[in-house]
């Protein structure tokens, strides 16, 4: 039996808009200041925009990009593919400890996150913001992995975990 995740168009569209905004800032902010005579306040504004740009790009590359994955679940393994870069990583079921679930809230909705755990560390997140058949994915995982329970969402732990894993293509 093979099960493949399906993308939620809304989530991927939001990701692309955030990425486009970062590229827009990268291109047009330096252009705006190129012809200006640089004085103290202009220099501060330029540095401010660069800081915002770097922060937003780090957010996109480290926090959001790793969530945009296609998951293929077979009887032998879990394969995680990046549709953007084409990279893939496979885990045999014996390698994985199990999975935990979380709920992440936003102003408009609550999103379920499934954390794939290997050696006590989260190696991949599956978010219902990006995956529309999250229940089907979870049901397939239950057949092969141990449900390690619910882990309350903590923004600080979420950011620490994302930065400890680094940029993953």
C-alpha positions as CSV (number, residue, x, y, z in Angstrom):
1,X,0.0,0.0,0.0
2,X,1.3,3.5,-0.9
3,X,-0.2,6.7,0.4
4,X,1.0,10.2,-0.8
5,X,0.3,13.5,0.8
6,X,-1.5,16.2,-1.1
7,X,-0.7,19.9,-0.9
8,X,-3.1,22.6,0.3
9,X,-3.0,25.3,-2.3
10,X,-3.7,28.1,0.2
11,X,-0.6,27.2,2.3
12,X,1.7,27.0,-0.6
13,X,0.4,30.2,-2.1
14,X,1.0,32.0,1.2
15,X,4.6,30.6,1.3
16,X,5.2,31.9,-2.3
17,X,3.8,35.3,-1.4
18,X,6.1,35.6,1.6
19,X,9.1,34.5,-0.5
20,X,8.1,37.0,-3.2
21,X,8.0,39.8,-0.7
22,X,11.5,38.9,0.5
23,X,12.8,39.0,-3.0
24,X,11.0,42.3,-3.6
25,X,12.7,43.8,-0.6
26,X,16.0,42.4,-1.7
27,X,15.7,44.0,-5.2
28,X,14.0,47.3,-4.6
29,X,15.3,48.5,-1.2
30,X,18.9,48.7,-2.4
31,X,17.7,50.3,-5.7
32,X,15.8,53.0,-3.7
33,X,18.9,53.9,-1.7
34,X,21.4,53.7,-4.5
35,X,20.6,57.1,-5.9
36,X,20.1,58.8,-2.5
37,X,22.8,60.7,-0.8
38,X,23.5,58.7,2.3
39,X,23.3,60.5,5.6
40,X,22.8,59.2,9.1
41,X,19.1,58.6,9.0
42,X,19.1,57.1,5.5
43,X,21.9,54.8,6.5
44,X,19.9,53.6,9.5
45,X,16.8,53.1,7.4
46,X,18.9,51.0,4.9
47,X,20.3,48.9,7.7
48,X,16.8,48.5,9.1
49,X,15.5,47.2,5.8
50,X,18.4,44.8,5.4
51,X,17.8,43.5,8.9
52,X,14.1,42.9,8.1
53,X,15.1,41.2,4.8
54,X,17.6,38.9,6.4
55,X,15.2,38.0,9.2
56,X,12.3,37.3,6.8
57,X,14.5,35.2,4.5
58,X,15.8,33.2,7.5
59,X,12.2,32.7,8.6
60,X,11.2,31.4,5.2
61,X,14.2,29.2,4.7
62,X,14.5,27.7,8.2
63,X,10.9,27.7,9.5
64,X,8.5,27.4,6.6
65,X,10.4,25.8,3.6
66,X,11.1,22.5,5.5
67,X,7.3,22.1,5.9
68,X,6.6,22.1,2.2
69,X,7.2,18.4,1.6
70,X,5.5,15.5,-0.1
71,X,5.2,12.4,2.0
72,X,5.1,8.9,0.5
73,X,4.2,6.2,3.0
74,X,4.7,2.6,2.0
75,X,4.9,-0.7,4.0
76,X,8.7,-0.4,4.2
77,X,9.4,3.3,4.7
78,X,8.5,6.9,4.9
79,X,9.9,9.0,2.0
80,X,10.0,12.8,2.3
81,X,10.5,14.8,-0.9
82,X,11.0,18.5,-1.6
83,X,8.9,19.4,-4.6
84,X,10.9,22.7,-4.9
85,X,14.4,21.3,-5.0
86,X,13.8,17.6,-5.8
87,X,15.7,16.3,-2.8
88,X,14.4,13.3,-0.9
89,X,15.1,11.5,2.3
90,X,13.8,8.1,3.2
91,X,13.4,6.5,6.7
92,X,12.8,2.8,7.3
93,X,10.1,2.4,10.0
94,X,12.6,0.7,12.4
95,X,14.8,3.9,12.4
96,X,12.0,6.1,13.7
97,X,10.9,6.3,17.3
98,X,7.3,7.4,16.5
99,X,5.4,10.7,16.1
100,X,3.9,13.4,18.3
101,X,1.1,15.8,17.6
102,X,0.7,19.5,18.3
103,X,-1.9,22.2,17.6
104,X,-0.6,25.6,16.4
105,X,-3.1,28.4,16.6
106,X,-3.4,31.4,14.3
107,X,-6.0,34.2,14.1
108,X,-8.0,32.3,11.5
109,X,-7.7,28.7,12.4
110,X,-5.9,25.9,14.4
111,X,-3.4,23.8,12.5
112,X,-2.4,20.3,13.4
113,X,1.3,19.5,13.3
114,X,2.7,15.9,13.3
115,X,6.3,15.6,14.4
116,X,8.3,12.6,13.1
117,X,10.7,11.6,15.9
118,X,14.0,9.8,15.4
119,X,16.4,9.3,18.4
120,X,14.3,11.7,20.5
121,X,14.6,14.5,18.0
122,X,12.1,15.9,15.5
123,X,13.4,15.2,12.0
124,X,10.3,16.4,10.1
125,X,7.1,18.3,10.7
126,X,3.9,17.6,8.8
127,X,1.6,20.6,9.0
128,X,-2.1,20.7,8.1
129,X,-1.4,24.3,6.9
130,X,0.5,22.8,3.9
131,X,-1.0,19.2,3.7
132,X,-4.7,18.9,3.1
133,X,-5.0,15.1,3.7
134,X,-3.3,15.3,7.2
135,X,-5.8,12.8,8.7
136,X,-5.0,10.2,6.0
137,X,-1.3,10.8,6.5
138,X,-1.7,10.4,10.3
139,X,-3.7,7.2,9.8
140,X,-1.0,5.7,7.6
141,X,1.7,6.7,10.2
142,X,-0.3,5.0,13.0
143,X,0.0,1.7,11.2
144,X,3.8,1.9,11.3
145,X,4.8,4.2,14.1
146,X,4.1,4.6,17.8
147,X,1.9,7.5,18.7
148,X,4.1,9.3,21.4
149,X,1.2,11.5,22.4
150,X,0.4,15.2,22.3
151,X,3.1,17.7,22.9
152,X,1.8,21.2,23.8
153,X,3.0,23.9,21.3
154,X,5.7,26.2,22.6
155,X,6.8,29.0,20.3
156,X,10.3,29.1,21.9
157,X,10.8,25.3,21.5
158,X,9.5,25.5,18.0
159,X,12.0,28.2,17.0
160,X,14.9,26.4,18.8
161,X,14.1,23.2,17.1
162,X,13.9,24.8,13.6
163,X,17.2,26.6,14.0
164,X,18.9,23.5,15.4
165,X,17.9,21.6,12.3
166,X,19.0,24.4,10.0
167,X,18.2,24.9,6.4
168,X,16.9,21.7,4.8
169,X,16.2,21.5,1.1
